[in-house]
Amino acid sequence: MELHLVQVIAIYALPVIFAITLHEAAHGYVAKYFGDMTAHMEGRVSLNPLRHIDPFGTVALPLILLGLSKLIGGGIIFGWAKPVPVNFANLRHPKRDMLWVAAAGPLSNFAMALGWGLVLKVGLSMPGSTFALPFALMGAAGVFFNIIIMVLNLVPLPPLDGGRILVSLLPHRLAWRVARIEPYGFFILILLLVTGVLGTLLWPAIGVLMALVAELFGLPVSDLFRLTSIL
């Protein structure tokens, strides 16, 4: 079975929008909890996707990568929303609380992967129904994309969430040195992507987490990978 690009876009639309925007909202909510009201005052502690969508990172880039993946038969699809503003100096314990603010995004993606896993299970449990295949495909897309966003953001490279978590955990002297990489982090990430190193590093973790989600819902791992391969 092969889907047209328009069909694939329709299946991925909701998972991509919610994966990226709820990731940012989670950062804002946890920052507010630990004392920084910056995101709250700018209206970014919200579940409204329109407050978080970045025209390029949320819409254009995922579409470009999706189109390329259909042409070359695979690849990592990712994107981003407008970063939630966080003033770490306003946190009650800046270095310690930075860990929780940074971790909130990837954890929200894992939670959403579980939610889409439930959608996938529902789709697979009603064979013959008109909605079975769309549910199953959208559920698989949601699991797949959220795990990619989770794993990508946990790469220990500032300004990614993994980099901020690393800065929070390291002793002050080492943390300062790692934090100085932040202005160059995006360029390093693009270099790793175009050279194929990023995919080599991330695919094992992505595969393990997808298998974990399948196991939690009692689904055959082969079904999850088969559905994502259709996409």
C-alpha positions in Angstrom: 0.0 0.0 0.0 1.4 3.4 -0.9 -0.1 6.8 0.1 0.0 10.0 -1.9 1.9 12.9 -0.3 -1.3 14.8 0.3 -2.7 11.8 2.3 0.5 11.5 4.3 0.4 15.3 5.1 -3.2 14.9 6.3 -2.3 12.0 8.6 0.7 13.8 10.0 -0.9 17.2 10.4 -2.4 16.9 13.9 0.5 14.8 15.4 3.1 17.3 14.2 1.2 20.4 15.3 0.5 19.1 18.8 3.9 17.4 19.3 5.7 20.7 18.6 3.3 23.2 20.3 2.6 21.2 23.4 6.3 20.6 23.8 6.8 24.4 24.1 3.7 24.9 26.3 5.2 22.4 28.7 8.4 24.4 29.0 6.3 27.5 29.8 4.1 25.8 32.3 7.0 24.3 34.3 9.0 27.5 34.2 5.9 29.3 35.7 5.7 26.6 38.4 9.3 27.2 39.4 8.9 30.9 39.5 9.5 32.4 36.0 6.4 34.2 34.7 7.9 35.4 31.4 6.1 32.8 29.2 2.9 33.3 31.1 3.0 37.1 30.7 3.5 36.6 26.9 0.5 34.2 26.6 2.7 31.2 25.8 1.5 29.0 28.7 -1.4 27.9 26.4 -2.6 24.8 24.6 -3.6 26.9 21.6 -1.3 25.9 18.8 -1.7 29.3 17.1 0.3 30.9 20.0 3.3 28.6 19.3 3.4 27.9 15.5 6.5 29.0 13.7 5.7 29.3 9.9 9.0 27.7 8.9 9.8 25.3 11.8 6.3 24.0 12.4 4.9 24.0 8.9 7.4 24.4 6.1 10.4 22.3 7.4 8.3 19.2 8.3 6.6 19.4 4.9 10.0 19.6 3.2 11.5 16.7 5.2 8.3 14.7 4.6 8.5 15.2 0.9 12.2 14.3 0.9 11.6 11.2 2.9 9.0 10.0 0.3 11.5 10.6 -2.4 14.5 8.9 -0.8 12.6 6.3 1.2 13.3 7.4 4.7 14.8 10.1 6.9 14.2 12.0 10.1 11.2 14.3 10.1 11.4 17.1 12.7 10.5 20.7 13.3 10.1 23.3 16.0 7.7 25.9 17.3 8.5 29.5 18.5 10.7 28.9 21.5 9.0 29.7 24.8 10.8 32.6 26.5 12.3 31.5 29.8 14.4 33.7 32.1 16.3 31.1 34.1 17.5 33.8 36.5 13.9 34.2 37.7 13.7 30.5 38.7 13.8 29.9 42.4 16.9 27.7 42.0 18.1 28.6 38.5 20.7 25.8 37.9 18.7 23.1 39.5 15.3 24.1 38.1 16.7 24.5 34.6 16.7 20.7 34.4 13.0 20.4 35.0 12.1 23.2 32.7 14.2 21.6 29.9 13.0 18.1 30.6 9.3 19.1 30.4 9.4 19.3 26.6 10.7 15.8 25.9 8.5 14.3 28.7 5.4 15.9 27.1 6.4 14.2 23.8 6.7 10.8 25.5 3.2 11.4 27.1 1.8 12.3 23.6 3.5 9.2 22.1 1.6 7.1 24.7 -1.6 8.9 23.8 -1.1 8.3 20.1 -0.3 4.7 21.0 -3.8 4.4 22.4 -5.2 5.8 19.2 -3.2 3.2 17.2 -4.5 0.4 19.4 -8.1 1.6 18.9 -7.5 1.6 15.1 -6.1 -1.9 15.1 -8.9 -3.2 17.3 -11.7 -2.4 14.8 -10.8 -4.2 11.6 -13.3 -3.6 8.8 -14.4 -0.2 10.1 -14.1 2.8 7.8 -12.1 4.6 10.5 -9.7 1.7 11.3 -6.9 2.5 8.9 -6.9 6.3 9.4 -6.9 5.8 13.2 -4.1 3.3 13.0 -2.0 5.4 10.6 -2.5 8.6 12.6 -1.7 6.8 15.8 1.5 5.4 14.3 2.5 8.8 12.9 1.9 10.3 16.4 4.1 7.7 18.1 6.8 8.0 15.5 7.0 11.8 15.3 6.8 12.4 19.1 9.6 9.9 19.8 11.7 11.6 17.1 11.1 15.0 18.7 11.8 13.6 22.2 15.1 11.8 21.2 16.3 14.8 19.1 15.7 17.2 21.9 17.6 15.0 24.4 20.8 15.3 22.3 23.2 16.9 24.9 23.9 20.0 22.7 22.9 23.5 23.7 20.4 25.0 23.0 18.5 21.7 22.8 16.8 20.5 25.9 19.5 17.8 26.4 22.1 20.5 26.4 20.3 22.5 29.1 19.8 19.3 31.2 23.6 18.6 30.9 24.4 22.2 31.9 22.1 21.8 35.0 23.8 18.5 36.0 27.5 19.5 35.5 29.6 21.3 38.0 29.7 25.1 37.5 33.0 25.3 35.7 32.1 22.5 33.2 28.5 23.8 32.9 29.8 27.2 31.9 32.0 25.7 29.2 29.2 23.6 27.7 26.8 26.6 27.8 29.3 28.6 25.6 28.5 26.2 22.7 24.9 27.5 22.5 25.4 30.1 19.8 26.9 27.4 17.5 24.5 24.6 18.5 22.1 24.9 15.7 24.9 24.9 13.0 26.4 21.8 14.6 23.0 20.1 14.5 22.5 20.9 10.8 26.0 19.6 10.1 25.3 16.3 11.9 22.0 16.1 10.0 23.4 16.6 6.5 26.3 14.3 7.1 24.0 11.5 8.3 25.7 11.3 11.7 22.5 12.5 13.4 20.4 9.7 12.0 23.1 7.1 12.9 23.1 8.4 16.5 19.3 8.7 16.9 17.8 5.7 15.1 18.7 3.1 17.7 17.1 5.1 20.5 14.1 5.8 18.3 13.6 2.1 17.6 13.9 1.1 21.3 11.3 3.6 22.4 8.9 2.7 19.6 9.2 -0.9 20.7 8.6 0.1 24.3 5.4 2.0 23.3 4.2 -1.1 21.3 4.9 -3.3 24.3 3.1 -1.1 26.7 -0.1 -1.4 24.6 0.3 -5.0 23.8 0.8 -4.3 20.1 3.1 -6.3 17.8 6.2 -4.2 17.2 6.0 -5.3 13.6 2.6 -3.6 13.2 4.0 -0.3 14.4 7.0 -0.4 12.1 4.9 -1.6 9.2 2.5 1.4 9.5 5.3 3.9 9.8 6.9 2.4 6.7 3.7 3.1 4.8 4.0 6.7 5.8 
